[in-house]
Amino acid sequence: MAKVSEESRLQFGEAIIPYKEKINGLLEKEKTMLNSTHKGDIDYENKKLMLCEDMIYLCSLYVALNSLSLKMMDVKNNDALNDARKILYKAIIYLEDIVTDIIDVSYGDLTDYWERLKNVSIHRRFLIVRKLGLAINILKDAFGDNSKWKWSFVEIEGRFTTVAKNILDMRNSTKDYFDPNSNDYETTVLFVRLVENLLSESANAYRDKYELSTRRIDDMKNAIKYLLAQRKLYVALGKSELAEETKKKAVVWKDKMDADHKKGLSN
C-alpha cells in the first residue's frame, strides 16, 4: 500500500468536517431523545422508529467517510466502518425494543406489540425495513468478502430478519395479501415476499456459519428457528405445501444437528 501524503491527509481532514458535524449532531439528538423516551409513553414506539431512522442515516455518514478515504487517500477507513457496524446494531435494537427479538415467536404473542403500533402504517414500516436492509448490504459490501466481520454479519442480518418479520402485522397482512382492492395490497405483498426471502437467507446463513466456521449448536438452532418462523408464515398465508416442505427441512436439519452433537460427545 502506497504511503499517504501529508497533503492528502489534510485535504481529507477538511473534506470530512461537514460529515463529522452531522454525525455529532445526530449523536446529541439521540441522547436527547433517549432521555425523553420512556416505555409506556404514548409516543414510545414512534420515537424508537425515529431513532432507528436516525441511526440508518448515521450509518450512511460513516460509510461516506470510508468512501471519501478511499477516494482521496486510497485507504479504507476501518474506524468509520466499525462505527457504522455498531450504529447498525443500535438501529436494530431500537426496533427490537418495540417488537421483540424472539425469532420463532407465535403471532398470538405479537398481537400486543402490533396493537401498540396500530397507528404506524405498513408503508412506513416497510420503508424503514427496506432502508435498514439497504444500509446493512452497503456496509457489508464496504467491508468486503474477506473481512474479519464476515460471520458477524450473519447475526446482524439475522436480527434484522427477526425485527422485519415481527413488525409486519399479520392480522391485517393475511387479509390485504389476498385483496387486490386493498390500498395496502401492493405494499403487503412486497413486504411479505421480503420477509419470506429474509427468513430463508438467515436460515441458510446460520447453517453455513455452523458448517463452515463455528460448529456451535446455537448457530444451527438459530438456523432451524428461522425455518420454523418461515413455516409459520406459510401456514398463515394458507401455503400448506410450502409449510410442509419447510417443516420437513427443519426436521432434517435438526436430525443432522443432533447427530453431529452426539458424534462430538463420543469423540
Accessible surface in RSA format (square Angstrom, percent):
REM  Atomic radii and reference values for relative SASA: ProtOr
REM  Chains: A
REM  Algorithm: Lee & Richards
REM  Probe-radius: 1.40
REM  Slices: 20
REM RES _ NUM      All-atoms   Total-Side   Main-Chain    Non-polar    All polar
REM                ABS   REL    ABS   REL    ABS   REL    ABS   REL    ABS   REL
RES MET A   1   197.26 102.2 107.73  71.3  89.53 213.2 103.36  87.9  93.90 124.4
RES ALA A   2    85.03  78.2  62.76  96.8  22.27  50.7  73.33 103.3  11.70  31.0
RES LYS A   3   198.39  96.8 163.17 100.1  35.22  83.9 114.24 102.8  84.15  89.6
RES VAL A   4    19.66  12.9   7.99   7.2  11.67  28.1  12.68  11.0   6.97  18.9
RES SER A   5    58.60  49.5  45.76  61.1  12.83  29.6  49.77 106.0   8.83  12.4
RES GLU A   6   116.16  66.7 107.86  81.6   8.29  19.7  56.77 109.8  59.39  48.5
RES GLU A   7   114.92  66.0 110.21  83.4   4.72  11.2  39.26  75.9  75.66  61.8
RES SER A   8    25.55  21.6  25.25  33.7   0.29   0.7   1.19   2.5  24.36  34.1
RES ARG A   9   126.41  53.1 119.41  60.9   7.00  16.7  31.26  42.7  95.15  57.7
RES LEU A  10   115.66  64.4 111.26  79.6   4.40  11.1 113.90  80.0   1.76   4.7
RES GLN A  11    90.99  50.9  85.33  62.4   5.66  13.5  29.18  62.1  61.81  46.9
RES PHE A  12    20.37  10.2  20.37  12.6   0.00   0.0  20.37  12.4   0.00   0.0
RES GLY A  13    31.73  39.1   0.00   N/A  31.73  39.1  27.10  74.4   4.63  10.4
RES GLU A  14   122.13  70.1 113.15  85.6   8.99  21.4  42.82  82.8  79.31  64.8
RES ALA A  15    33.18  30.5  17.06  26.3  16.12  36.7  28.92  40.7   4.27  11.3
RES ILE A  16    23.84  13.6  23.84  17.8   0.00   0.0  23.84  17.2   0.00   0.0
RES ILE A  17    79.39  45.2  78.39  58.4   1.00   2.4  79.32  57.1   0.08   0.2
RES PRO A  18    65.65  47.8  64.05  58.4   1.60   5.8  64.94  53.6   0.72   4.4
RES TYR A  19    65.38  30.5  64.94  36.9   0.43   1.1  26.29  19.8  39.08  48.2
RES LYS A  20    92.66  45.2  92.66  56.9   0.00   0.0  45.29  40.8  47.37  50.5
RES GLU A  21   114.56  65.8 102.84  77.8  11.72  27.9  42.21  81.6  72.35  59.1
RES LYS A  22   109.38  53.4 100.75  61.8   8.63  20.5  60.87  54.8  48.51  51.7
RES ILE A  23     5.06   2.9   5.06   3.8   0.00   0.0   5.06   3.6   0.00   0.0
RES ASN A  24    85.13  58.7  83.51  80.7   1.62   3.9  23.93  57.6  61.19  59.1
RES GLY A  25    39.92  49.2   0.00   N/A  39.92  49.2  33.62  92.3   6.29  14.1
RES LEU A  26    20.82  11.6  19.22  13.8   1.60   4.0  19.61  13.8   1.21   3.3
RES LEU A  27    50.35  28.0  49.94  35.7   0.41   1.0  49.94  35.1   0.41   1.1
RES GLU A  28    99.46  57.1  99.13  75.0   0.33   0.8  44.24  85.6  55.22  45.1
RES LYS A  29    88.19  43.0  81.33  49.9   6.86  16.3  55.20  49.7  32.98  35.1
RES GLU A  30     5.82   3.3   5.32   4.0   0.50   1.2   1.06   2.0   4.77   3.9
RES LYS A  31   123.48  60.2 120.77  74.1   2.71   6.4  76.76  69.1  46.71  49.8
RES THR A  32    91.61  65.2  87.28  88.5   4.33  10.3  64.72  86.9  26.89  40.7
RES MET A  33    20.26  10.5  19.85  13.1   0.41   1.0  19.03  16.2   1.22   1.6
RES LEU A  34    70.79  39.4  59.17  42.3  11.62  29.2  59.42  41.7  11.37  30.6
RES ASN A  35   116.92  80.6  95.83  92.6  21.10  50.8  29.06  69.9  87.86  84.9
RES SER A  36    52.92  44.7  42.12  56.2  10.80  24.9  40.11  85.4  12.81  17.9
RES THR A  37    15.60  11.1   1.52   1.5  14.08  33.6   2.04   2.7  13.56  20.5
RES HIS A  38   107.21  58.6 103.12  71.7   4.08  10.4  71.26  73.4  35.94  41.8
RES LYS A  39   150.57  73.5 120.85  74.1  29.72  70.8  95.07  85.6  55.50  59.1
RES GLY A  40    74.80  92.2   0.00   N/A  74.80  92.2  42.13 115.6  32.68  73.2
RES ASP A  41    54.23  38.0  44.10  43.9  10.13  24.0  13.67  32.2  40.56  40.5
RES ILE A  42   178.30 101.5 144.32 107.5  33.98  81.9 153.13 110.3  25.17  68.3
RES ASP A  43    54.48  38.2  51.52  51.3   2.97   7.0  25.17  59.2  29.31  29.2
RES TYR A  44    16.26   7.6  16.07   9.1   0.19   0.5   6.90   5.2   9.36  11.5
RES GLU A  45    19.28  11.1  19.27  14.6   0.01   0.0   4.68   9.0  14.60  11.9
RES ASN A  46    58.92  40.6  57.30  55.4   1.62   3.9  17.45  42.0  41.47  40.1
RES LYS A  47    38.85  19.0  38.85  23.8   0.00   0.0  22.82  20.5  16.03  17.1
RES LYS A  48    17.29   8.4  17.29  10.6   0.00   0.0   0.46   0.4  16.83  17.9
RES LEU A  49     0.00   0.0   0.00   0.0   0.00   0.0   0.00   0.0   0.00   0.0
RES MET A  50    71.15  36.8  69.71  46.1   1.44   3.4  60.41  51.4  10.75  14.2
RES LEU A  51     0.00   0.0   0.00   0.0   0.00   0.0   0.00   0.0   0.00   0.0
RES CYS A  52     0.00   0.0   0.00   0.0   0.00   0.0   0.00   0.0   0.00   0.0
RES GLU A  53    42.04  24.1  37.08  28.1   4.96  11.8  12.69  24.5  29.35  24.0
RES ASP A  54    19.05  13.3  18.91  18.8   0.14   0.3   0.90   2.1  18.15  18.1
RES MET A  55     0.00   0.0   0.00   0.0   0.00   0.0   0.00   0.0   0.00   0.0
RES ILE A  56    14.21   8.1  14.18  10.6   0.03   0.1  14.18  10.2   0.03   0.1
RES TYR A  57   101.06  47.2  96.62  55.0   4.44  11.6  83.59  62.8  17.47  21.5
RES LEU A  58     0.00   0.0   0.00   0.0   0.00   0.0   0.00   0.0   0.00   0.0
RES CYS A  59     0.91   0.7   0.91   1.0   0.00   0.0   0.00   0.0   0.91   1.0
RES SER A  60    54.54  46.1  44.30  59.1  10.24  23.6  44.54  94.8  10.00  14.0
RES LEU A  61     9.28   5.2   9.25   6.6   0.03   0.1   9.28   6.5   0.00   0.0
RES TYR A  62    19.31   9.0  19.31  11.0   0.00   0.0   4.57   3.4  14.74  18.2
RES VAL A  63    16.55  10.9  16.55  15.0   0.00   0.0  16.55  14.4   0.00   0.0
RES ALA A  64    27.58  25.4  21.85  33.7   5.73  13.0  26.82  37.8   0.76   2.0
RES LEU A  65     4.60   2.6   4.60   3.3   0.00   0.0   4.60   3.2   0.00   0.0
RES ASN A  66     2.90   2.0   2.90   2.8   0.00   0.0   0.00   0.0   2.90   2.8
RES SER A  67    59.01  49.9  53.73  71.7   5.28  12.2  32.68  69.6  26.33  36.9
RES LEU A  68    31.55  17.6  30.69  22.0   0.86   2.2  31.44  22.1   0.11   0.3
RES SER A  69     1.89   1.6   1.89   2.5   0.00   0.0   0.00   0.0   1.89   2.6
RES LEU A  70    77.63  43.2  69.04  49.4   8.59  21.6  69.24  48.6   8.40  22.6
RES LYS A  71   177.48  86.6 140.40  86.1  37.08  88.3  94.73  85.3  82.75  88.1
RES MET A  72    58.18  30.1  35.10  23.2  23.08  54.9  39.18  33.3  19.00  25.2
RES MET A  73    27.57  14.3  14.15   9.4  13.43  32.0  19.35  16.5   8.22  10.9
RES ASP A  74   113.12  79.2 103.12 102.6  10.01  23.7  29.76  70.0  83.36  83.1
RES VAL A  75    35.04  23.1  33.52  30.3   1.53   3.7  35.04  30.4   0.00   0.0
RES LYS A  76    78.06  38.1  65.39  40.1  12.67  30.2  39.12  35.2  38.94  41.5
RES ASN A  77    33.90  23.4  28.52  27.6   5.38  13.0   7.13  17.2  26.77  25.9
RES ASN A  78    82.32  56.8  79.00  76.3   3.32   8.0  21.99  52.9  60.33  58.3
RES ASP A  79   110.81  77.6 106.34 105.8   4.47  10.6  28.13  66.2  82.68  82.5
RES ALA A  80     4.26   3.9   1.54   2.4   2.73   6.2   3.78   5.3   0.49   1.3
RES LEU A  81     0.00   0.0   0.00   0.0   0.00   0.0   0.00   0.0   0.00   0.0
RES ASN A  82    32.78  22.6  32.78  31.7   0.00   0.0   7.64  18.4  25.14  24.3
RES ASP A  83    52.25  36.6  51.33  51.1   0.91   2.2   4.52  10.6  47.73  47.6
RES ALA A  84     0.00   0.0   0.00   0.0   0.00   0.0   0.00   0.0   0.00   0.0
RES ARG A  85    24.11  10.1  24.11  12.3   0.00   0.0   0.00   0.0  24.11  14.6
RES LYS A  86   120.11  58.6 115.67  71.0   4.44  10.6  68.71  61.8  51.40  54.8
RES ILE A  87    10.71   6.1  10.71   8.0   0.00   0.0  10.71   7.7   0.00   0.0
RES LEU A  88     0.00   0.0   0.00   0.0   0.00   0.0   0.00   0.0   0.00   0.0
RES TYR A  89    38.47  18.0  38.47  21.9   0.00   0.0  32.25  24.2   6.22   7.7
RES LYS A  90    76.30  37.2  75.41  46.3   0.90   2.1  52.82  47.5  23.48  25.0
RES ALA A  91     0.00   0.0   0.00   0.0   0.00   0.0   0.00   0.0   0.00   0.0
RES ILE A  92     0.00   0.0   0.00   0.0   0.00   0.0   0.00   0.0   0.00   0.0
RES ILE A  93    70.14  39.9  70.14  52.3   0.00   0.0  70.14  50.5   0.00   0.0
RES TYR A  94    14.70   6.9  14.70   8.4   0.00   0.0  10.02   7.5   4.67   5.8
RES LEU A  95     0.02   0.0   0.02   0.0   0.00   0.0   0.02   0.0   0.00   0.0
RES GLU A  96    21.65  12.4  14.22  10.8   7.43  17.7   6.16  11.9  15.49  12.6
RES ASP A  97    44.54  31.2  35.06  34.9   9.48  22.4   9.63  22.7  34.91  34.8
RES ILE A  98     4.63   2.6   0.00   0.0   4.63  11.1   3.06   2.2   1.57   4.3
RES VAL A  99     0.00   0.0   0.00   0.0   0.00   0.0   0.00   0.0   0.00   0.0
RES THR A 100    16.34  11.6   8.69   8.8   7.65  18.2   9.96  13.4   6.38   9.6
RES ASP A 101    85.53  59.9  72.54  72.2  13.00  30.7   9.11  21.4  76.43  76.2
RES ILE A 102    97.17  55.3  92.16  68.7   5.01  12.1  97.17  70.0   0.00   0.0
RES ILE A 103    22.34  12.7  19.49  14.5   2.85   6.9  19.49  14.0   2.85   7.7
RES ASP A 104    41.80  29.3  24.64  24.5  17.16  40.6   7.89  18.6  33.90  33.8
RES VAL A 105    10.80   7.1   6.17   5.6   4.63  11.2   9.98   8.7   0.82   2.2
RES SER A 106    44.72  37.8  41.39  55.2   3.34   7.7  35.73  76.1   8.99  12.6
RES TYR A 107    41.31  19.3  37.88  21.6   3.44   8.9  37.40  28.1   3.91   4.8
RES GLY A 108    52.00  64.1   0.00   N/A  52.00  64.1  34.75  95.4  17.25  38.6
RES ASP A 109    97.14  68.0  81.73  81.4  15.41  36.4  20.30  47.8  76.85  76.6
RES LEU A 110     0.00   0.0   0.00   0.0   0.00   0.0   0.00   0.0   0.00   0.0
RES THR A 111    45.64  32.5  44.89  45.5   0.75   1.8  30.60  41.1  15.03  22.7
RES ASP A 112    94.64  66.3  92.55  92.1   2.09   4.9  14.52  34.2  80.12  79.9
RES TYR A 113    58.71  27.4  58.56  33.3   0.15   0.4  20.76  15.6  37.95  46.8
RES TRP A 114     1.34   0.5   1.34   0.6   0.00   0.0   1.34   0.7   0.00   0.0
RES GLU A 115    77.12  44.3  75.39  57.0   1.73   4.1  41.77  80.8  35.35  28.9
RES ARG A 116   128.67  54.0 103.10  52.6  25.57  60.9  55.45  75.8  73.22  44.4
RES LEU A 117     0.17   0.1   0.00   0.0   0.17   0.4   0.17   0.1   0.00   0.0
RES LYS A 118   133.15  65.0 103.89  63.7  29.26  69.7  61.14  55.0  72.01  76.7
RES ASN A 119   141.60  97.6 105.91 102.3  35.69  85.9  37.08  89.2 104.52 101.0
RES VAL A 120    16.79  11.0  11.74  10.6   5.05  12.2  14.34  12.5   2.45   6.7
RES SER A 121    57.49  48.6  43.00  57.4  14.49  33.4  44.73  95.3  12.75  17.9
RES ILE A 122    28.08  16.0  22.47  16.7   5.61  13.5  22.59  16.3   5.49  14.9
RES HIS A 123    83.69  45.7  77.40  53.8   6.29  16.1  58.61  60.4  25.08  29.2
RES ARG A 124    65.70  27.6  61.09  31.1   4.61  11.0  39.59  54.1  26.11  15.8
RES ARG A 125    11.25   4.7  11.25   5.7   0.00   0.0   2.41   3.3   8.84   5.4
RES PHE A 126    20.05  10.0  20.05  12.4   0.00   0.0  20.05  12.2   0.00   0.0
RES LEU A 127    88.34  49.2  87.28  62.4   1.06   2.7  88.10  61.9   0.24   0.7
RES ILE A 128     0.00   0.0   0.00   0.0   0.00   0.0   0.00   0.0   0.00   0.0
RES VAL A 129     0.23   0.2   0.23   0.2   0.00   0.0   0.23   0.2   0.00   0.0
RES ARG A 130   135.85  57.0 126.55  64.5   9.30  22.1  23.11  31.6 112.74  68.3
RES LYS A 131    74.00  36.1  70.65  43.4   3.35   8.0  44.28  39.9  29.72  31.7
RES LEU A 132     0.00   0.0   0.00   0.0   0.00   0.0   0.00   0.0   0.00   0.0
RES GLY A 133    10.74  13.2   0.00   N/A  10.74  13.2  10.05  27.6   0.68   1.5
RES LEU A 134   107.18  59.7 103.29  73.9   3.89   9.8 105.19  73.9   1.98   5.3
RES ALA A 135    10.50   9.7   5.06   7.8   5.44  12.4   9.93  14.0   0.57   1.5
RES ILE A 136     2.06   1.2   2.06   1.5   0.00   0.0   2.06   1.5   0.00   0.0
RES ASN A 137    80.17  55.3  79.10  76.4   1.07   2.6  18.05  43.4  62.12  60.0
RES ILE A 138    79.13  45.0  76.44  56.9   2.69   6.5  77.84  56.1   1.29   3.5
RES LEU A 139     0.00   0.0   0.00   0.0   0.00   0.0   0.00   0.0   0.00   0.0
RES LYS A 140    83.86  40.9  81.42  50.0   2.44   5.8  45.93  41.3  37.93  40.4
RES ASP A 141   114.33  80.1  92.53  92.1  21.80  51.5  30.92  72.8  83.41  83.2
RES ALA A 142    23.18  21.3   6.05   9.3  17.13  39.0  17.70  24.9   5.48  14.5
RES PHE A 143    13.66   6.8   8.15   5.0   5.51  14.3   8.15   4.9   5.51  15.8
RES GLY A 144    30.15  37.2   0.00   N/A  30.15  37.2  23.69  65.0   6.45  14.4
RES ASP A 145   130.78  91.6 113.59 113.1  17.18  40.6  35.13  82.7  95.64  95.4
RES ASN A 146   153.78 106.0 119.25 115.2  34.53  83.2  39.56  95.2 114.22 110.4
RES SER A 147    22.01  18.6   5.01   6.7  17.00  39.2  13.44  28.6   8.57  12.0
RES LYS A 148   172.58  84.2 129.71  79.6  42.86 102.1  89.37  80.4  83.21  88.6
RES TRP A 149    61.59  24.7  61.52  29.8   0.06   0.2  59.36  31.7   2.23   3.6
RES LYS A 150   106.81  52.1  98.72  60.6   8.09  19.3  55.29  49.8  51.52  54.9
RES TRP A 151    64.24  25.8  64.12  31.0   0.12   0.3  48.11  25.7  16.13  26.2
RES SER A 152    27.85  23.5  19.24  25.7   8.61  19.8  24.91  53.0   2.94   4.1
RES PHE A 153     3.22   1.6   3.22   2.0   0.00   0.0   3.22   2.0   0.00   0.0
RES VAL A 154    11.08   7.3   9.93   9.0   1.15   2.8   9.97   8.7   1.11   3.0
RES GLU A 155    62.49  35.9  62.49  47.3   0.00   0.0  13.31  25.8  49.17  40.1
RES ILE A 156     0.00   0.0   0.00   0.0   0.00   0.0   0.00   0.0   0.00   0.0
RES GLU A 157    36.61  21.0  36.61  27.7   0.00   0.0  18.88  36.5  17.73  14.5
RES GLY A 158     0.36   0.4   0.00   N/A   0.36   0.4   0.27   0.7   0.10   0.2
RES ARG A 159    61.55  25.8  61.03  31.1   0.52   1.2  25.57  34.9  35.97  21.8
RES PHE A 160     8.78   4.4   8.78   5.4   0.00   0.0   8.78   5.3   0.00   0.0
RES THR A 161     1.54   1.1   1.14   1.2   0.40   1.0   0.02   0.0   1.52   2.3
RES THR A 162     2.32   1.7   2.32   2.4   0.00   0.0   1.26   1.7   1.06   1.6
RES VAL A 163     0.21   0.1   0.21   0.2   0.00   0.0   0.21   0.2   0.00   0.0
RES ALA A 164     0.02   0.0   0.02   0.0   0.00   0.0   0.02   0.0   0.00   0.0
RES LYS A 165     6.31   3.1   5.37   3.3   0.95   2.3   4.00   3.6   2.31   2.5
RES ASN A 166     0.00   0.0   0.00   0.0   0.00   0.0   0.00   0.0   0.00   0.0
RES ILE A 167     0.00   0.0   0.00   0.0   0.00   0.0   0.00   0.0   0.00   0.0
RES LEU A 168     1.46   0.8   1.27   0.9   0.19   0.5   1.46   1.0   0.00   0.0
RES ASP A 169    11.54   8.1   9.43   9.4   2.11   5.0   7.76  18.3   3.79   3.8
RES MET A 170     7.04   3.6   5.06   3.3   1.98   4.7   5.08   4.3   1.96   2.6
RES ARG A 171    90.43  38.0  73.96  37.7  16.47  39.2  54.20  74.1  36.23  22.0
RES ASN A 172    69.37  47.8  69.35  67.0   0.02   0.0  15.58  37.5  53.79  52.0
RES SER A 173     1.40   1.2   0.99   1.3   0.41   0.9   0.41   0.9   0.99   1.4
RES THR A 174    38.69  27.5  30.72  31.1   7.97  19.0  18.10  24.3  20.59  31.1
RES LYS A 175   133.52  65.1 123.77  75.9   9.76  23.2  82.93  74.6  50.60  53.9
RES ASP A 176    26.84  18.8  26.84  26.7   0.00   0.0   0.00   0.0  26.84  26.8
RES TYR A 177    27.96  13.1  22.99  13.1   4.97  12.9  10.95   8.2  17.02  21.0
RES PHE A 178   118.27  59.2  91.82  56.9  26.45  68.8  96.57  58.5  21.71  62.1
RES ASP A 179    57.77  40.5  56.34  56.1   1.43   3.4  17.10  40.2  40.67  40.6
RES PRO A 180    96.52  70.3  75.61  68.9  20.91  76.0  75.61  62.4  20.91 130.0
RES ASN A 181   139.92  96.5 110.79 107.1  29.12  70.1  30.35  73.0 109.57 105.9
RES SER A 182    25.42  21.5   9.42  12.6  16.00  36.9  11.87  25.3  13.55  19.0
RES ASN A 183   146.89 101.3 117.99 114.0  28.90  69.6  32.31  77.8 114.58 110.8
RES ASP A 184    43.73  30.6  43.73  43.5   0.00   0.0   0.15   0.3  43.58  43.5
RES TYR A 185    73.93  34.5  73.89  42.0   0.03   0.1  35.64  26.8  38.29  47.2
RES GLU A 186   122.76  70.5 119.81  90.6   2.95   7.0  41.59  80.4  81.17  66.3
RES THR A 187    18.16  12.9  16.90  17.1   1.26   3.0   2.16   2.9  16.00  24.2
RES THR A 188     0.14   0.1   0.14   0.1   0.00   0.0   0.00   0.0   0.14   0.2
RES VAL A 189    14.29   9.4  14.29  12.9   0.00   0.0  14.29  12.4   0.00   0.0
RES LEU A 190    78.97  44.0  75.29  53.9   3.69   9.3  75.50  53.0   3.47   9.3
RES PHE A 191     0.00   0.0   0.00   0.0   0.00   0.0   0.00   0.0   0.00   0.0
RES VAL A 192     0.48   0.3   0.48   0.4   0.00   0.0   0.48   0.4   0.00   0.0
RES ARG A 193   131.99  55.4 131.63  67.1   0.36   0.9  36.60  50.0  95.38  57.8
RES LEU A 194    48.84  27.2  45.67  32.7   3.17   8.0  48.47  34.0   0.37   1.0
RES VAL A 195     0.69   0.5   0.69   0.6   0.00   0.0   0.69   0.6   0.00   0.0
RES GLU A 196    35.02  20.1  34.98  26.5   0.04   0.1   3.36   6.5  31.67  25.9
RES ASN A 197    81.91  56.5  80.09  77.4   1.83   4.4  12.58  30.3  69.34  67.0
RES LEU A 198    20.40  11.4  20.30  14.5   0.10   0.2  20.30  14.3   0.10   0.3
RES LEU A 199     0.29   0.2   0.01   0.0   0.28   0.7   0.02   0.0   0.27   0.7
RES SER A 200    36.36  30.7  35.24  47.0   1.12   2.6  12.52  26.7  23.84  33.4
RES GLU A 201   106.83  61.3 100.18  75.8   6.65  15.8  46.39  89.7  60.44  49.3
RES SER A 202     5.17   4.4   2.29   3.0   2.89   6.6   2.96   6.3   2.21   3.1
RES ALA A 203     0.48   0.4   0.48   0.7   0.00   0.0   0.48   0.7   0.00   0.0
RES ASN A 204    61.82  42.6  60.75  58.7   1.08   2.6  22.04  53.0  39.79  38.5
RES ALA A 205    24.37  22.4  19.25  29.7   5.13  11.7  24.32  34.3   0.05   0.1
RES TYR A 206    13.05   6.1  13.05   7.4   0.00   0.0   2.22   1.7  10.82  13.3
RES ARG A 207    53.76  22.6  53.76  27.4   0.00   0.0  10.92  14.9  42.84  26.0
RES ASP A 208    66.68  46.7  66.68  66.4   0.00   0.0   5.01  11.8  61.68  61.5
RES LYS A 209    33.02  16.1  33.02  20.3   0.00   0.0   7.24   6.5  25.78  27.5
RES TYR A 210     2.68   1.3   2.68   1.5   0.00   0.0   0.20   0.2   2.48   3.1
RES GLU A 211    50.90  29.2  33.51  25.4  17.39  41.4  19.17  37.1  31.73  25.9
RES LEU A 212   132.16  73.6  97.59  69.8  34.57  86.9 102.57  72.0  29.59  79.6
RES SER A 213    52.23  44.1  18.33  24.5  33.90  78.1   6.97  14.9  45.26  63.4
RES THR A 214    46.35  33.0  20.78  21.1  25.57  60.9  27.64  37.1  18.71  28.3
RES ARG A 215   118.84  49.9 100.75  51.4  18.08  43.1  54.21  74.1  64.62  39.2
RES ARG A 216   139.54  58.6 135.06  68.8   4.48  10.7  45.08  61.6  94.46  57.3
RES ILE A 217    45.90  26.1  41.01  30.6   4.89  11.8  41.01  29.5   4.89  13.3
RES ASP A 218    62.64  43.9  58.92  58.6   3.71   8.8  37.13  87.4  25.51  25.4
RES ASP A 219     7.36   5.2   7.36   7.3   0.00   0.0   0.00   0.0   7.36   7.3
RES MET A 220     0.00   0.0   0.00   0.0   0.00   0.0   0.00   0.0   0.00   0.0
RES LYS A 221   102.40  50.0 100.60  61.7   1.80   4.3  46.47  41.8  55.93  59.6
RES ASN A 222    31.97  22.0  31.97  30.9   0.00   0.0   0.00   0.0  31.97  30.9
RES ALA A 223     0.00   0.0   0.00   0.0   0.00   0.0   0.00   0.0   0.00   0.0
RES ILE A 224    15.55   8.9  15.55  11.6   0.00   0.0  15.55  11.2   0.00   0.0
RES LYS A 225    88.80  43.3  88.80  54.5   0.00   0.0  40.42  36.4  48.38  51.5
RES TYR A 226     3.75   1.8   3.75   2.1   0.00   0.0   0.00   0.0   3.75   4.6
RES LEU A 227     2.91   1.6   2.86   2.0   0.05   0.1   2.91   2.0   0.00   0.0
RES LEU A 228    58.99  32.9  57.70  41.3   1.29   3.2  57.73  40.5   1.26   3.4
RES ALA A 229     1.57   1.4   0.79   1.2   0.79   1.8   1.24   1.8   0.33   0.9
RES GLN A 230    13.59   7.6  13.59   9.9   0.00   0.0   0.12   0.3  13.47  10.2
RES ARG A 231    73.59  30.9  73.59  37.5   0.00   0.0   1.91   2.6  71.68  43.4
RES LYS A 232    57.55  28.1  54.33  33.3   3.21   7.6  36.29  32.7  21.26  22.6
RES LEU A 233     1.44   0.8   1.44   1.0   0.00   0.0   1.44   1.0   0.00   0.0
RES TYR A 234    12.30   5.7  12.30   7.0   0.00   0.0   1.76   1.3  10.54  13.0
RES VAL A 235    82.21  54.1  67.95  61.5  14.26  34.4  70.71  61.4  11.49  31.2
RES ALA A 236    34.97  32.2   7.33  11.3  27.64  62.9  18.99  26.7  15.98  42.3
RES LEU A 237     7.66   4.3   0.30   0.2   7.36  18.5   1.44   1.0   6.22  16.7
RES GLY A 238    61.65  76.0   0.00   N/A  61.65  76.0  34.59  94.9  27.06  60.6
RES LYS A 239    61.68  30.1  53.97  33.1   7.72  18.4  42.74  38.5  18.94  20.2
RES SER A 240    82.41  69.6  72.85  97.2   9.56  22.0  48.69 103.7  33.72  47.2
RES GLU A 241   139.03  79.8 132.35 100.1   6.68  15.9  52.72 102.0  86.31  70.5
RES LEU A 242    69.52  38.7  69.13  49.5   0.39   1.0  69.13  48.6   0.39   1.1
RES ALA A 243     5.34   4.9   5.34   8.2   0.00   0.0   5.34   7.5   0.00   0.0
RES GLU A 244    79.27  45.5  78.01  59.0   1.25   3.0  35.31  68.3  43.96  35.9
RES GLU A 245   104.89  60.2  97.65  73.9   7.24  17.2  42.06  81.4  62.83  51.3
RES THR A 246    10.28   7.3   8.05   8.2   2.24   5.3   2.97   4.0   7.31  11.1
RES LYS A 247    91.56  44.7  91.25  56.0   0.31   0.7  42.59  38.3  48.97  52.2
RES LYS A 248   126.65  61.8 124.18  76.2   2.46   5.9  72.25  65.0  54.39  57.9
RES LYS A 249    84.27  41.1  79.20  48.6   5.07  12.1  49.80  44.8  34.47  36.7
RES ALA A 250     4.60   4.2   3.93   6.1   0.67   1.5   4.03   5.7   0.58   1.5
RES VAL A 251    78.75  51.8  75.95  68.8   2.79   6.7  78.72  68.4   0.03   0.1
RES VAL A 252    94.10  61.9  92.01  83.3   2.09   5.0  93.06  80.9   1.04   2.8
RES TRP A 253    15.37   6.2  15.37   7.4   0.00   0.0   6.47   3.4   8.90  14.4
RES LYS A 254   101.68  49.6 101.68  62.4   0.00   0.0  71.30  64.2  30.38  32.4
RES ASP A 255    84.88  59.5  78.72  78.4   6.16  14.6  28.51  67.1  56.37  56.2
RES LYS A 256    66.65  32.5  60.79  37.3   5.86  14.0  57.75  52.0   8.90   9.5
RES MET A 257    12.47   6.5  12.47   8.3   0.00   0.0  12.47  10.6   0.00   0.0
RES ASP A 258    60.18  42.2  55.44  55.2   4.74  11.2  28.64  67.4  31.54  31.5
RES ALA A 259    57.64  53.0  46.82  72.2  10.82  24.6  53.63  75.5   4.01  10.6
RES ASP A 260    31.05  21.7  21.92  21.8   9.12  21.6   6.12  14.4  24.93  24.9
RES HIS A 261    89.76  49.1  84.95  59.0   4.81  12.3  60.94  62.8  28.82  33.5
RES LYS A 262   156.99  76.6 154.57  94.8   2.42   5.8  98.27  88.5  58.72  62.5
RES LYS A 263   139.36  68.0 134.00  82.2   5.35  12.7  81.08  73.0  58.27  62.1
RES GLY A 264    47.09  58.1   0.00   N/A  47.09  58.1  30.86  84.7  16.22  36.3
RES LEU A 265   131.99  73.5 102.33  73.2  29.66  74.6 105.61  74.2  26.39  71.0
RES SER A 266    91.49  77.3  50.01  66.7  41.48  95.6  50.07 106.6  41.42  58.0
RES ASN A 267   142.51  98.3  80.10  77.4  62.40 150.3  59.93 144.2  82.58  79.8
END  Absolute sums over single chains surface
CHAIN  1 A    14245.7      12268.0       1977.8       7714.5       6531.2
END  Absolute sums over all chains
TOTAL         14245.7      12268.0       1977.8       7714.5       6531.2
